[in-house]
Amino acid sequence: MSAAPHDATLPDPAAQLDLRGTPCPLNYIRSKLALEKVQPGAWLQVDLDAGEPEQMVAGSLTGDGHQVLQESLAPGAVRLLIRRGGERPPAGLAVDGGGSLV
């Protein structure tokens, strides 16, 4: 996960969720379901409580192969900008460093 660049234009999200006050793991599940509705390469904006929710959601989605940027909101809240990664290959197939199936 990386901080959203301050000098660059932030991506325009295809969808937005406000999950402040939503407990773990529901915030991750709702984020993942929303990502399934956007095209690969599109961005999803998710507002969350700071701390454990941001760490769990950002870490899990990064592990799932999505790009995650973080932006601070009001005290106690963060905004994640999540770029949906491509589809993962079926089990048993591998991808080389160039993104090709091997």
DRENTORTOR-753665 format. One line per field, with one value per atom (N, C-alpha, C): residue number from 0; atom name; x negated, y, z. Coordinates in Angstrom, 3 decimals. Example, Ala and Ser with C-alpha at 12.3 -4.5 7.8 and 13.67 -1.06 7.14 Angstrom:
% residues 2
n: 0  0  0  1  1  1
atom: N  CA  C  N  CA  C
c1: -13.190  -12.300  -13.200  -12.850  -13.670  -12.900
c2: -5.690  -4.500  -3.300  -2.250  -1.060  0.030
c3: 7.800  7.800  7.800  7.080  7.140  7.870
This chain:
% residues 102
n: 0  0  0  1  1  1  2  2  2  3  3  3  4  4  4  5  5  5  6  6  6  7  7  7  8  8  8  9  9  9  10  10  10  11  11  11  12  12  12  13  13  13  14  14  14  15  15  15  16  16  16  17  17  17  18  18  18  19  19  19  20  20  20  21  21  21  22  22  22  23  23  23  24  24  24  25  25  25  26  26  26  27  27  27  28  28  28  29  29  29  30  30  30  31  31  31  32  32  32  33  33  33  34  34  34  35  35  35  36  36  36  37  37  37  38  38  38  39  39  39  40  40  40  41  41  41  42  42  42  43  43  43  44  44  44  45  45  45  46  46  46  47  47  47  48  48  48  49  49  49  50  50  50  51  51  51  52  52  52  53  53  53  54  54  54  55  55  55  56  56  56  57  57  57  58  58  58  59  59  59  60  60  60  61  61  61  62  62  62  63  63  63  64  64  64  65  65  65  66  66  66  67  67  67  68  68  68  69  69  69  70  70  70  71  71  71  72  72  72  73  73  73  74  74  74  75  75  75  76  76  76  77  77  77  78  78  78  79  79  79  80  80  80  81  81  81  82  82  82  83  83  83  84  84  84  85  85  85  86  86  86  87  87  87  88  88  88  89  89  89  90  90  90  91  91  91  92  92  92  93  93  93  94  94  94  95  95  95  96  96  96  97  97  97  98  98  98  99  99  99  100  100  100  101  101  101
atom: N  CA  C  N  CA  C  N  CA  C  N  CA  C  N  CA  C  N  CA  C  N  CA  C  N  CA  C  N  CA  C  N  CA  C  N  CA  C  N  CA  C  N  CA  C  N  CA  C  N  CA  C  N  CA  C  N  CA  C  N  CA  C  N  CA  C  N  CA  C  N  CA  C  N  CA  C  N  CA  C  N  CA  C  N  CA  C  N  CA  C  N  CA  C  N  CA  C  N  CA  C  N  CA  C  N  CA  C  N  CA  C  N  CA  C  N  CA  C  N  CA  C  N  CA  C  N  CA  C  N  CA  C  N  CA  C  N  CA  C  N  CA  C  N  CA  C  N  CA  C  N  CA  C  N  CA  C  N  CA  C  N  CA  C  N  CA  C  N  CA  C  N  CA  C  N  CA  C  N  CA  C  N  CA  C  N  CA  C  N  CA  C  N  CA  C  N  CA  C  N  CA  C  N  CA  C  N  CA  C  N  CA  C  N  CA  C  N  CA  C  N  CA  C  N  CA  C  N  CA  C  N  CA  C  N  CA  C  N  CA  C  N  CA  C  N  CA  C  N  CA  C  N  CA  C  N  CA  C  N  CA  C  N  CA  C  N  CA  C  N  CA  C  N  CA  C  N  CA  C  N  CA  C  N  CA  C  N  CA  C  N  CA  C  N  CA  C  N  CA  C  N  CA  C  N  CA  C  N  CA  C  N  CA  C  N  CA  C  N  CA  C  N  CA  C  N  CA  C  N  CA  C  N  CA  C  N  CA  C  N  CA  C  N  CA  C  N  CA  C  N  CA  C  N  CA  C
c1: -0.861  0.000  -0.894  -0.490  -1.278  -0.374  -1.004  -0.241  0.104  1.262  1.679  0.755  0.276  -0.634  0.067  -0.633  -0.037  -0.156  -1.159  -1.388  -0.759  -0.128  0.485  2.006  2.683  4.135  4.536  5.438  5.902  6.818  6.835  7.689  9.162  9.941  11.381  12.020  12.612  13.150  14.423  14.535  15.733  16.873  16.532  17.540  16.972  17.888  17.488  18.271  17.583  18.224  17.821  18.754  18.436  18.673  17.579  17.666  17.176  17.192  16.823  17.860  17.375  18.261  18.610  18.165  18.429  17.317  17.670  16.645  15.929  14.751  14.022  14.740  14.835  14.337  15.370  16.507  17.533  17.023  16.161  15.653  14.802  14.021  13.240  14.167  15.141  16.073  16.828  17.324  18.061  17.151  15.908  14.954  14.665  14.460  14.159  15.336  16.557  17.742  17.892  17.605  17.698  16.641  15.449  14.403  14.805  15.568  16.008  16.955  17.549  18.507  17.855  16.575  15.882  14.940  14.614  13.745  12.302  11.529  10.104  9.453  8.651  8.000  8.767  10.048  10.857  10.555  10.899  10.631  11.912  11.768  12.840  12.369  13.228  12.925  13.650  12.898  13.490  13.044  14.008  13.713  13.886  12.864  12.827  12.387  12.625  12.044  10.550  9.754  8.312  7.974  6.769  6.316  6.524  7.051  7.219  8.039  9.185  9.936  9.106  8.385  7.579  6.472  5.835  4.746  5.254  6.366  6.907  7.402  8.162  8.721  7.607  6.730  5.650  4.720  4.343  3.445  4.060  5.321  5.996  6.175  6.574  6.790  5.468  4.413  3.093  2.689  2.916  2.622  3.446  4.627  5.488  5.051  4.028  3.506  3.990  4.566  5.045  4.044  4.016  3.168  3.977  3.364  4.064  3.279  3.949  3.401  4.203  3.561  4.222  4.143  5.256  5.343  6.002  5.444  6.034  7.268  8.274  9.472  9.478  10.644  10.768  10.074  9.729  9.096  9.912  9.202  9.861  10.433  10.187  10.724  9.692  9.763  8.882  9.704  9.145  9.749  8.766  9.251  8.450  8.918  7.976  8.240  7.659  8.522  8.134  8.299  7.224  7.261  7.409  8.504  8.753  7.691  7.085  6.110  6.807  6.016  6.555  6.990  7.668  8.124  6.928  6.975  5.917  6.059  4.933  5.030  5.635  6.214  6.770  5.702  6.118  5.191  4.340  3.059  2.152  1.396  1.803  1.091  0.271  -0.846  -1.700  -1.839  -2.219  -2.436  -3.886  -4.584  -5.967  -6.015  -7.209  -7.360  -6.761  -6.562  -5.980  -4.475  -3.862  -2.420  -1.912  -2.818  -2.414  -2.254  -1.283  -1.097  -2.264  -2.741  -3.822  -3.368
c2: -1.178  0.000  1.222  2.244  3.465  4.672  5.755  6.990  7.575  8.169  8.822  10.001  10.163  11.274  12.613  13.567  14.884  15.786  15.516  16.391  15.869  14.719  14.142  14.147  14.071  13.988  12.600  12.538  11.250  10.602  9.274  8.591  8.871  8.831  9.021  7.657  7.423  6.094  5.773  4.506  4.018  3.812  3.592  3.383  3.872  4.162  4.671  3.951  3.672  3.079  3.872  4.099  4.680  3.587  2.993  1.893  2.296  3.601  4.037  3.494  2.906  2.312  0.856  0.331  -1.066  -1.934  -2.983  -3.804  -4.748  -5.187  -6.238  -7.564  -8.481  -8.482  -7.998  -7.457  -6.999  -5.918  -5.026  -3.962  -4.549  -5.586  -6.244  -6.956  -7.677  -8.424  -7.462  -6.369  -5.394  -4.735  -4.472  -3.894  -4.880  -6.127  -7.153  -7.351  -7.365  -7.506  -6.311  -5.114  -3.918  -3.956  -4.472  -4.581  -5.529  -6.557  -7.513  -6.871  -5.750  -5.075  -4.057  -3.728  -2.785  -3.552  -2.953  -3.588  -3.655  -4.678  -4.694  -3.393  -2.814  -1.542  -0.336  -0.520  0.588  0.783  1.962  2.326  2.303  1.871  1.885  2.763  3.660  4.503  3.932  3.689  3.151  4.026  4.582  5.347  4.414  4.389  3.474  4.196  3.537  3.993  3.723  4.624  4.443  3.312  2.783  1.741  0.352  -0.544  -1.935  -2.091  -1.404  -1.571  -1.232  -0.118  0.260  -0.757  -1.236  -2.199  -3.533  -4.005  -5.298  -5.238  -4.214  -4.111  -3.875  -2.913  -2.608  -3.810  -4.433  -5.588  -6.759  -7.035  -8.159  -7.907  -6.691  -6.390  -6.352  -5.880  -5.921  -7.377  -8.212  -9.635  -10.314  -9.762  -10.301  -9.843  -8.980  -8.552  -7.197  -6.386  -5.061  -4.012  -2.867  -1.746  -0.882  -0.504  0.285  1.551  2.703  3.992  4.465  5.197  5.674  7.178  7.765  9.213  9.463  10.375  10.699  11.565  11.294  12.125  12.849  13.048  13.649  12.742  13.259  12.408  11.130  9.999  8.716  8.060  8.628  8.053  8.121  7.174  7.146  6.831  7.178  6.840  5.934  4.776  3.886  4.026  4.150  4.133  2.820  1.942  0.576  0.363  0.008  -0.294  -1.797  -2.197  -3.621  -4.239  -5.305  -6.043  -6.927  -7.516  -8.445  -9.733  -10.555  -11.829  -12.729  -13.461  -14.406  -15.643  -16.273  -17.486  -18.618  -19.616  -20.751  -21.443  -22.135  -22.858  -23.803  -23.869  -24.751  -24.049  -22.845  -22.084  -21.004  -20.648  -19.612  -18.472  -17.312  -16.136  -15.710  -15.474  -15.022  -13.524  -12.965  -11.565  -10.602  -11.027  -10.176  -10.289  -11.087  -11.245  -12.305  -13.113  -14.185  -15.497  -16.292  -17.606  -18.507  -19.286  -20.252  -21.649
c3: 0.000  0.000  0.000  -0.715  -0.767  -0.581  -0.169  0.022  -1.338  -1.422  -2.661  -2.915  -4.137  -4.430  -4.282  -3.634  -3.406  -4.624  -5.485  -6.624  -7.914  -7.854  -9.052  -8.898  -10.025  -10.009  -9.547  -8.599  -8.095  -9.116  -9.144  -10.110  -9.862  -10.933  -10.858  -10.609  -9.437  -9.137  -9.926  -10.309  -10.993  -10.002  -8.731  -7.684  -6.360  -5.417  -4.099  -3.016  -1.896  -0.723  0.504  1.400  2.704  3.733  4.217  5.173  6.559  6.824  8.182  9.149  10.232  11.228  10.949  9.809  9.466  10.058  10.807  11.456  10.488  10.906  10.189  10.471  9.573  8.206  7.189  7.655  6.712  5.770  6.263  5.395  4.263  4.541  3.487  2.501  3.010  2.144  1.225  1.767  0.955  -0.084  0.291  -0.655  -1.784  -1.431  -2.429  -3.386  -2.849  -3.700  -4.639  -4.141  -4.986  -6.094  -5.788  -6.807  -7.922  -7.592  -8.608  -9.615  -9.261  -10.141  -11.070  -10.823  -11.694  -12.624  -13.742  -14.731  -14.221  -14.631  -14.293  -14.754  -13.895  -14.180  -13.671  -13.318  -12.793  -11.309  -10.819  -9.425  -8.597  -7.352  -6.355  -5.206  -4.735  -3.577  -2.374  -1.295  -0.065  1.106  1.834  3.047  4.241  5.118  6.257  7.521  8.643  9.899  9.850  10.445  10.511  11.485  11.365  12.273  11.697  12.530  12.108  10.826  10.666  9.418  8.176  8.201  7.028  6.788  7.858  7.704  7.158  7.687  7.255  5.812  5.471  4.122  3.108  3.366  2.422  2.255  3.357  3.284  2.540  2.812  2.153  0.662  0.295  -1.115  -1.890  -1.259  -1.889  -2.113  -1.111  -1.242  -2.319  -2.608  -3.657  -5.053  -5.129  -6.423  -6.905  -6.007  -6.379  -5.908  -6.589  -6.175  -5.209  -4.094  -3.084  -2.773  -2.904  -2.490  -1.290  -0.409  0.800  0.895  1.330  1.513  2.871  3.655  4.952  4.772  5.592  5.638  6.971  7.520  8.849  9.869  11.044  12.053  12.278  12.256  12.501  11.266  10.079  8.848  7.725  6.804  5.641  4.402  3.265  1.974  1.249  0.833  0.009  -1.430  -2.327  -3.759  -4.261  -4.720  -5.052  -6.548  -7.209  -8.639  -8.790  -9.408  -9.565  -10.472  -9.958  -10.743  -11.755  -12.633  -13.613  -12.939  -13.698  -13.170  -12.899  -11.812  -11.491  -12.360  -12.705  -13.506  -12.682  -13.329  -12.599  -11.767  -10.722  -9.858  -10.700  -10.364  -11.083  -12.198  -12.577  -13.592  -12.907  -13.511  -12.947  -13.944  -13.449  -14.272  -14.092  -15.231  -15.124  -14.829  -14.683  -14.326  -15.331  -16.587  -17.603  -17.682  -16.804  -16.790  -17.728  -18.309  -19.237  -18.484  -18.920  -18.329  -18.721  -17.769  -18.046  -17.705
